[in-house]
Amino acid sequence: MTKRITLPPLGEHDDDWLTILAWLYGRSRASQAAALISVGVAEQKAEVATMLEYMAQKRGITVDELVKSILGGTIDDDRDDSIDEE
């Protein structure tokens, strides 16, 4: 089963380019957005795998356990988010 996600609105520039790309590829805007997200995710898989290994090791668990807890929404998020607030 595919989970539906709701994304925030795009900025005007990105929204226009999404519309143009969808037209060029003969897709709906939603289908084009999904394709772009899939490409972005695929491009980051190696880096994400490295990050997951680090975070799992830091917590003393396996990568599989970390992934299961992230996807299940049961992970304790003890990261320091203060950097994001600067």
GUDO-159154 format. One record per residue: x, y, z of N, C-alpha, C in turn; residue in one letter; residue number from 1. Coordinates in Angstrom, 3 decimals, padded with zeros to 6 digits. Layout:
N
X,Y,Z,X,Y,Z,X,Y,Z,a,NUM
...
//
This chain:
86
000.848,-001.180,000.000,000.000,000.000,000.000,000.896,001.247,000.000,m,1
000.600,002.186,-000.865,001.347,003.430,-000.944,000.760,004.439,000.025,t,2
001.635,005.053,000.805,001.185,006.088,001.726,001.072,007.401,000.960,k,3
-000.001,008.115,001.192,-000.165,009.434,000.589,000.511,010.448,001.479,r,4
001.278,011.328,000.865,001.897,012.403,001.624,001.396,013.728,001.083,i,5
001.372,014.704,001.930,000.994,016.043,001.515,002.235,016.915,001.578,t,6
002.535,017.545,000.490,003.706,018.416,000.429,003.274,019.863,000.504,l,7
004.120,020.703,001.064,003.780,022.130,001.078,003.799,022.675,-000.343,p,8
003.155,023.808,-000.559,003.143,024.377,-001.906,004.557,024.747,-002.353,p,9
004.774,024.668,-003.639,006.047,025.088,-004.207,006.073,026.605,-004.346,l,10
007.263,027.147,-004.433,007.388,028.557,-004.760,006.963,028.775,-006.206,g,11
006.692,029.999,-006.553,006.175,030.317,-007.899,007.110,029.814,-008.998,e,12
008.400,030.030,-008.850,009.384,029.621,-009.856,009.369,028.111,-010.060,h,13
009.466,027.345,-008.946,009.474,025.887,-009.040,008.142,025.348,-009.545,d,14
007.053,025.978,-009.149,005.736,025.558,-009.605,005.620,025.715,-011.120,d,15
006.110,026.838,-011.627,006.080,027.056,-013.078,006.914,026.009,-013.809,d,16
008.110,025.714,-013.298,008.969,024.734,-013.948,008.390,023.326,-013.866,w,17
007.717,023.015,-012.782,007.054,021.718,-012.684,005.974,021.603,-013.753,l,18
005.209,022.659,-013.944,004.164,022.662,-014.969,004.776,022.479,-016.354,t,19
005.884,023.163,-016.618,006.563,023.060,-017.919,007.103,021.652,-018.131,i,20
007.781,021.103,-017.120,008.323,019.745,-017.238,007.214,018.729,-017.459,l,21
006.120,018.860,-016.723,004.997,017.934,-016.887,004.467,017.991,-018.315,a,22
004.352,019.176,-018.849,003.856,019.324,-020.222,004.830,018.688,-021.208,w,23
006.128,018.970,-021.040,007.135,018.433,-021.953,007.174,016.910,-021.955,l,24
006.987,016.301,-020.784,007.025,014.849,-020.677,005.653,014.199,-020.835,y,25
004.626,015.009,-021.041,003.284,014.472,-021.239,002.727,013.792,-020.001,g,26
003.043,014.357,-018.836,002.586,013.787,-017.577,001.713,014.796,-016.841,r,27
000.996,014.298,-015.859,000.307,015.214,-014.953,001.354,015.861,-014.054,s,28
000.990,016.954,-013.413,001.925,017.611,-012.484,002.280,016.680,-011.327,r,29
001.291,015.930,-010.824,001.543,015.007,-009.716,002.498,013.894,-010.144,a,30
002.299,013.365,-011.333,003.166,012.305,-011.843,004.584,012.830,-012.061,s,31
004.708,014.031,-012.575,006.026,014.626,-012.788,006.721,014.893,-011.459,q,32
005.984,015.374,-010.474,006.560,015.618,-009.149,007.058,014.306,-008.546,a,33
006.283,013.234,-008.676,006.695,011.936,-008.159,007.966,011.448,-008.847,a,34
008.044,011.652,-010.159,009.239,011.244,-010.901,010.472,012.017,-010.423,a,35
010.312,013.312,-010.204,011.431,014.127,-009.728,011.878,013.715,-008.329,l,36
010.930,013.415,-007.468,011.268,012.967,-006.118,011.996,011.627,-006.186,i,37
011.531,010.715,-007.030,012.178,009.412,-007.170,013.626,009.553,-007.619,s,38
013.867,010.433,-008.566,015.234,010.667,-009.037,016.090,011.241,-007.911,v,39
015.541,012.192,-007.173,016.280,012.793,-006.059,016.620,011.781,-004.983,g,40
015.677,010.919,-004.661,015.911,009.881,-003.650,016.999,008.926,-004.147,v,41
016.907,008.493,-005.394,017.889,007.568,-005.949,019.296,008.171,-005.925,a,42
019.406,009.457,-006.206,020.706,010.126,-006.212,021.329,010.201,-004.828,e,43
020.517,010.157,-003.777,021.024,010.317,-002.414,021.185,009.007,-001.648,q,44
020.850,007.871,-002.251,020.841,006.600,-001.528,022.194,006.267,-000.895,k,45
023.294,006.442,-001.607,024.607,006.090,-001.067,024.947,006.957,000.150,a,46
024.691,008.253,000.047,024.957,009.154,001.165,024.054,008.836,002.356,e,47
022.797,008.538,002.089,021.858,008.206,003.153,022.280,006.912,003.844,v,48
022.746,005.931,003.085,023.189,004.668,003.672,024.350,004.909,004.633,a,49
025.279,005.781,004.254,026.400,006.128,005.127,025.909,006.816,006.388,t,50
024.959,007.725,006.246,024.405,008.427,007.404,023.675,007.463,008.332,m,51
022.916,006.524,007.766,022.206,005.537,008.570,023.180,004.662,009.358,l,52
024.259,004.245,008.706,025.269,003.442,009.397,025.831,004.198,010.596,e,53
026.153,005.456,010.399,026.698,006.272,011.481,025.702,006.409,012.627,y,54
024.451,006.758,012.299,023.443,006.974,013.335,023.110,005.676,014.081,m,55
023.093,004.547,013.372,022.823,003.267,014.023,023.959,002.916,014.979,a,56
025.185,003.084,014.506,026.339,002.782,015.351,026.341,003.677,016.592,q,57
026.021,004.936,016.407,025.975,005.878,017.523,024.951,005.444,018.574,k,58
023.847,004.836,018.133,022.789,004.394,019.035,022.985,002.961,019.535,r,59
024.010,002.274,019.000,024.274,000.899,019.419,023.265,-000.103,018.899,g,60
022.703,000.179,017.707,021.733,-000.730,017.091,022.168,-001.010,015.659,i,61
021.492,-001.949,015.014,021.803,-002.240,013.614,021.099,-001.236,012.705,t,62
021.569,-001.168,011.476,020.920,-000.304,010.485,019.481,-000.762,010.259,v,63
019.272,-002.078,010.214,017.910,-002.604,010.024,016.980,-002.166,011.157,d,64
017.480,-002.216,012.388,016.668,-001.777,013.528,016.364,-000.281,013.429,e,65
017.345,000.506,013.016,017.149,001.945,012.868,016.104,002.234,011.796,l,66
016.243,001.592,010.649,015.295,001.801,009.550,013.883,001.400,009.987,v,67
013.764,000.260,010.659,012.447,-000.199,011.123,011.823,000.820,012.078,k,68
012.626,001.373,012.983,012.076,002.341,013.937,011.744,003.675,013.268,s,69
012.512,004.062,012.259,012.198,005.297,011.528,010.877,005.124,010.773,i,70
010.780,004.040,010.013,009.573,003.802,009.211,008.352,003.538,010.073,l,71
008.554,002.943,011.248,007.451,002.664,012.157,007.065,003.844,013.032,g,72
007.865,004.907,012.968,007.571,006.092,013.764,007.819,005.904,015.248,g,73
008.684,004.933,015.583,008.918,004.647,016.997,010.282,005.113,017.481,t,74
011.038,005.790,016.659,012.396,006.195,017.032,012.358,007.366,018.005,i,75
013.252,007.299,018.987,013.464,008.446,019.869,014.358,009.414,019.127,d,76
013.864,010.578,018.854,014.631,011.559,018.095,015.365,012.473,019.065,d,77
016.581,012.062,019.407,017.362,012.836,020.371,018.431,013.686,019.692,d,78
018.231,013.951,018.412,019.199,014.785,017.702,019.107,016.215,018.201,r,79
020.224,016.932,018.092,020.276,018.336,018.478,019.873,019.158,017.259,d,80
018.644,019.661,017.271,018.145,020.435,016.131,018.464,021.925,016.242,d,81
019.257,022.318,017.223,019.541,023.739,017.388,020.265,024.331,016.187,s,82
020.999,023.501,015.441,021.705,023.993,014.258,020.697,024.476,013.223,i,83
019.576,023.760,013.087,018.557,024.132,012.110,017.899,025.478,012.427,d,84
017.956,025.869,013.671,017.269,027.100,014.093,018.107,028.344,013.874,e,85
019.384,028.176,013.535,020.255,029.345,013.367,019.992,030.054,012.067,e,86
//
